[in-house]
Amino acid sequence: MRTSSNPSLGTALNELTGSATLKVDREAIPHLRKVFNSALTKLDQQIEIAMTGIRVSPWAGDPVSAGAATQLNDHSVDGTDSALNALRAYQQRLKSASDALTQVAEQYQVVESDNTSSFSALGG
């Protein structure tokens, strides 16, 4: 992400979130944080369901259903390219973006505080 008014913050965010760049106005940050955190909450719930409720066992107790159950579990939760791993990767990216937005909000707060102090010191 790159903030429109502070490119160095955009560089720091880019390091945290990967190669994607997004221009964000300061006023939009609180809403974006809320959206990202809401998405994370929903995704966390879906991952929990996937971890506890998707795995299947051989339904007929025969070699064919055992093979089918193994393949289904590999594609959904067990394999390296499983749907669950894709959800976890997406979860990590959302978390990184949310953390980056939090960091930007904190940076803006510091800059705003410094600017207010400087302005007050000048008698404004």
BELMO-V561591 format. One record per pair of residues at least 6 apart in sequence whose C-alpha atoms are under 7 Angstrom apart, sorted by the first residue. I is the first residue (numbers start at 0). J is the second residue. If there is no record, write none. Layout:
i=[I | I]
j=[J | J]
//
This chain:
i=[0 | 0 | 0 | 0 | 0 | 0 | 0 | 1 | 1 | 1 | 1 | 1 | 1 | 1 | 1 | 2 | 2 | 2 | 2 | 2 | 3 | 3 | 3 | 8 | 12 | 13 | 13 | 15 | 15 | 16 | 16 | 16 | 28 | 28 | 32 | 32 | 35 | 35 | 36 | 39 | 39 | 42 | 46 | 46 | 49 | 54 | 54 | 55 | 55 | 56 | 57 | 57 | 57 | 58 | 73 | 74 | 74 | 74 | 75 | 75 | 75 | 76 | 76]
j=[9 | 12 | 13 | 19 | 20 | 21 | 22 | 8 | 9 | 10 | 12 | 20 | 21 | 22 | 23 | 8 | 9 | 22 | 23 | 24 | 22 | 23 | 24 | 103 | 99 | 19 | 20 | 95 | 99 | 92 | 95 | 96 | 100 | 104 | 97 | 100 | 93 | 97 | 97 | 90 | 93 | 90 | 83 | 86 | 83 | 72 | 76 | 68 | 72 | 68 | 64 | 65 | 68 | 64 | 81 | 80 | 81 | 82 | 81 | 82 | 83 | 82 | 83]
//
